[in-house]
Amino acid sequence: KMMQNVHLAPEADEDDLYSGYNDYNPTFDTEDLENDVAFQQAVKTSHGRRPPMTAKIPGTSASRPVPTAFGSKAPLTSSMGRPMTGAVQDGVARPMTAVHAAGYTKASARGSLFDPLGQAKGPAPPLEVKNQDSPEEKIRQLEKKVNELVEESCIANSCGDLKLALEKAKEAARKERGLVRQSEQIASPESINLDLTYTVLFNLASQYAANEMYAEALNTYQVIVKNKMFNNGGRLKVNMGNIYLKQRNYSKAIKFYRMALDQIPSVHKEMRIKIMQNIGVAFIKTGQYIDAISSFEHTMSMSPNLKAGFNLVLCCFAVGDSEQMKKAFQKLISVPLEVDYDDKYISPNDDPHTNLLIEAIKNDRLRQMERERKSMAEEYIMTAAKLIAPVIETSFAAGYDWCVEAVKASQYVELANDLEINKATTYLKQKDFNQAVETLKTFEKKDSRVKSAAATNLSFLYYLENELAQATDYADLAVNSDRYNPAALTNKGNTVFANGDYEKAAEFYKEALRNDSSCTEALYNLGLSYKKLNRIDEALDCFLKLHAILRNNAQVLHQIANIYEVMDDPNQAIDWLMQLISVVPTDPRVLSKLGKLYDNEGDKSQAFHYYYESYRHFPSNIEVIEWLGAYYIDTQFCEKAIEYFERAALILPTQVKWQLMIASCYRRSGNYQKALDKYKVIHRKFPENVECLRFLVRLCTDMGLKEVQEYMTKLKRVEKLKEIREQRIKSGRDSSARGRREGSAGGDSGANKGERLSAKLRGLPGASEPYESSSSKEIGASYIDPLGPQAERPKTAARKRTEEDEFADEELGEDLLPE
């Protein structure tokens, strides 16, 4: 029964395996397929996908009769009779579709699988390996290496490593020359990469110029410019002109600028304008202001910009033509700013999305660039106005008024008030304080910002003149006009500081810093306030913050060093003072302070170095002179000490102290004749000086001179006069009765005299003792020895003898005995 439904393909028709598939039975009706049990079974199961069990040759199943609408049963080709796709019969793969060219052929080998994509053949053979040794590949790799070196050179230049950038550029040039030689050997010269050669040479010249190797840079640029194969090489003459300008060879710079201008087509308008500006700058350098004016006027007529306009004003000022100055200034203020107004950064409503957008663009890079451009324009206009105002009219004030009116009629109307305030500042520089005050007072009825600025300046003026009441009034006006003005708050704090209310002053300084954290004046004054309040740690914090902002400010460094000195940290104080003298190396007070700190630390050599440097820059500081003289006496160089004591005597000629020190140095050095002469000179100038007479008596006695009796007589008389004066002073202070005062005065006088004589006797040296040996005694009140009591002199290292011992034997001679 199974074979009844199998149609075997005839052997004669074996070439056409698909014959009969397109035959259509007109009695075939597809509407009754749902009643066909065999078809439904084939659909529901895998019965229809099973291959025929007995078919040896690919064929179709025999159609079975299917009831039709006419009641007849016509044979229906069902899925059971369709060729079994993908089935293997007798080792031959059946085709996927009825298309003959689907990969199945009659000549297919028996037993092979159906594989139209050829996947049974295994993986594809590997790609053909490139021959790395081929000349073309070598050239390609070398070009890649040259490009990498050029990129590395540019990156190093942008990072500031100019030396590395030049090395990379040189290496790229060497490799590029090797590349050209290889290319010429294996190919025609037309195949050389000219763009790469241009890039390498241009980068090398740029790096030479960046490293200030101008001769090498010019030679490299010449190689590019003279090569006709580089179409745009002529433009590089601008760079050559810039190099000549840096070398101050202005004539050649102008020549190359003009050559570049000739080779650049007129379509490149912006580049031509920049070259014209360079030509104008070169003319300014050479003093050819008329030619410079022509260049800048051409620039302003073609493409006006702020720099060209400002340079034009400068040239007209140099020529001295007031009318040209006015025209140039009007051209400058007519340059379009090309900056959007600030209104777009203000939110028109409370829309969160709009507010976020405005907040995002409020300080972006475009906004920063706009601020910089606006600031630059204001600086140019203000500088030009200050420059030409005194010369364009008959008076300075009239010239400033003309500039103010011109600015008011331009797009820079906001600068008019600033110009008027600047007018007051110029009055200050001219020492015309009354005109400055009058000018600033005219702003009292202006808008709040201008009023606050004017009141701040007025407060500052009155503060400098020590009129604190007026300064306080205008400081209050400035603060009330603009509470967020840090300068006004700082001036208000200054007036409070001057009145001694440091706590309140600190509050004003803090408020100024809250409004503007970069207000260095407020931060500095806050540190001073904390110092006055003895809040040392907070003061140090303020000055350290200020040091981070102002790295090399001498005042800040001095304050930090002073605070560390107050905190008993001499090492830190010395470190900060060392930084300070690197900023102000000739400040004598800083040098003497360093010497004092090193002296306190016991480092005499360093102390001497800084004291000597202080004396060298300012040889009139008595403290420094005194220390240096004491140092030379300690080190047994009395002759050198004489130089410093002579300087002190020249500065203070009415003080006998320094004259006596000079004579003492002569005596210590063994030059007794000069010492005697000096004591005689001192006696003529100061005849009542007891110490001088004592030294004269001592020297004359030792030298066996006849004048000894004369000086002894004078010494006795002077001592008696001194005692009488002391008694009168003491009696005048005594408020007791006259008789009692006389008695007590006589008793006291006798007692004092007896004590003084006994002290003199005890102080007498023995007959066999050397000249300088004696006991310690105090020196008379009329002579204060700079090397005197230990607490009053610079601290020195341990000495063999004290200066008190040195002077004790000078007070009383052997022959000066009590009566």
C-alpha positions, 0 to 999 in steps of 0.5 A: 500500500505504501508503494501505491503512493510513490512515483518513481522518476523515469530513468529516461528523464533523469537529467530533469529531476524537477519535472512535474512540479509545475503541473497544475491540476485544475480540479485541485481545490485548496478550500477543503485542505482543512478536511484533508486528514493526511494534510492536517496530520502533516501540519500537526506532527513531523510526519510531513517532514519525514523522508520517504522510506523506500524512495531510492531516487528523489521524487514526489509522493503519489497524489491521493484522491481528495474529495472536491466540491464536485464530489469527485476525488482528484489526486492532491499533491500534499506535503507528503508528496513534496520533495524532502528538503535537506534529506539525503537519499542514496548519498545525494543531498536534496536541494533547498529550493526549486531553484536549480542554481542553489548549489546542487548539481548533478555532478555532485559527489555521492555522499557529500553534504549540502553546503552552499556556503562552503563551510565544510571546507574548514577555515579560510586560509590566512591573509597574505603576510605583508613583506616588511622588507619591501621598500614601499613598506619601509617608506610608509613606516618611516613617514609614520615615525616622522609624523609622530616625532612632529606631534611629540615636538608640538606637545612638548612645546605646548607643555613648556618643555622647549628643549625637548621640543627642539630635540624632537624637531631635529630628530624628525628633520634627520629622519625626513632627510633619510626618507627623501633619500630612500624615496629618490632611490626607489621611485621618481622625485615626484613621489616625494611627500612635499607636505611632510617636508614642509611640516618638518621644516616649519616645526623645526624653525618654530622650535628654533625661534621658541628657544631664541636660536634666531640665526638657525630659525632664519636659516630654516625659514629661508630653506622653505621660502626659497623653495618654489615647490612650497606654494604658501612658503612666502607667508612665513616671511611674517615669522621672519619679520617677527624674529627680526623685530625681536632682534631689534633689526627693525628695518629688516622686519619692515622689509619682510613684513612688506614682502609677506604682504605682497605675497598674500592675496587680498582675499585673506583680509584678516591676515593682511590687517595683522601684518599692517599692524606689525608694520605699524609697531615696527615703525613705532620702534624706529620712531617713524610715527608718521608712517606708523599713523598711516599703517594704523589708520589703514587698519582702522579703516579696513578692520577697526580693533582696540589695539590698533586704535590705542596704538594710533592714539599713542602715535598721535600723542608722540607727534603732538597733534591735538586734533589728530589725538581727538580723532584717534580717540573717537575712532578708538571709542567707536570700535564695536565691543562685540560683547553681549549685554549682561541682561541675558544672564539675569533670569526673567522669571522663576523657571527652574530650567531657565535658571539652571541654564543661566547659572551654567553659562554665567561663568563659562569660557565664553563669558570669561572671554567677554569679560576679558575683552570688556576689561581690555577695552576699558583699560585702553580707553582709560589709559588713552584718556589719561594720556591725551587729556592734559594736552588736547585742551588748554588745561588738564580739566578741560581735556578730561571734560572733553574725553568724558563727553566723548565717552558719554556719546559712545557705547562705553557710556559706563566709563564716563563716571570712572573717567571723572573719578580718575580725574580726581585721582589725577588731581591727587597725583598733582598734589591738588587735594582741594580739586580732588575733593571738589571733584569727588563731592560732585558724585554725591547725587549720582547713582549708588555705585558711583556715589559709593566709589567717590565716598570711598576715595573721600574717606581715604583722603581724609584718613590720610590727612588724619581727619578721622571725623570726616573720614568716618562720615564719608566711610558711612556714606560709602557703606550706606550707598553700597553695602557690598563694596569691599573698599568702603567696608575696609575704609570704615574698618580703618576709621574704627581701627584708628579709634582703638576699637579693634574688635569692631574693626575686625568685623568690618574687615570680615564683612569686606572679605565675605563680599570679596574674598580677594580683598587683600587690604581687608585681609591684611588689616584683619591680621593687624587687628588680631595682633592688636587683640593678642590673638596671635594664631588667628593673625598668623593664619590671616597673613599665611593666607595673604602670603598664598595670594601675594607670594612676594609681598614684603609687608606680609613676609615681615608680619609673618616673621614678626609674629613668629618672633613674638611666639618665641620661634626664632628659627621660623622668624629667621626663615621668613626674614631670609625670604624677605631679604630675597625680596628687599635685599637692601632693607637695613632694618630687616638686615639688622633684625636678622643680625639681632636674631642670630646674635640671640642664638649665639651665632656671632659670625652670621650676626656680624654679617647681617649687621655689617650689611645693614650698616653698609646700606644705612650707616646712620643707625646708632644701634647697629654702629654700637653693636659693630663697635662692641663686636670688634672690641670683643674680638680684640680689634680695637682699631676697627672699632674706632671707625664705627665710634667716629661715625657715631660721634659724627651723628651725635656730636653732643654726646660725650659717650662716643668720644670717650669710646674712641679714646678708650679704643686708642688706649686699649690698642696701646696708642697712649699718645693718641689717647691722651690727645683725644682726651684733651680734645674731649676736655676742651669740648666737655670741660666738666666731664669727670670721666675725661678728667680721670682718664687724663690724670691716669695717663699723665701720671703713667706717662710722667707729664707735668700736666697731671697736677693741673688735671687733678685740681680740675677734677677735684673742683668738678667733683665738688661742683657735682656734689653741690648740685646733687645736694641741692637737688636732694634738698629741693626734694626734701619737704621737711623743715629747713633746720632739719633739712640742713642737718639731715643733708649734712649728715647724708652728705658726709655719709655718702662722701665717706661711703664713696671714698671708702669705695674708691679706696677699695677700688685702688689697684695694688702697686704691683698689679698691672695697669688694666687690673682692677675690681668691678665698679660702676661708671658715673651717671654722666657717661653711659658706656655702650658696653656697660651693664650686661642687660643693655649691651648686645649679648655676646659669647663668654668673654675673658673679661667684662667691659666693666672690669676694663673701665673700672681701673680708668675711673680712679688713678693711683695718685687720686687719694681722698683728702 
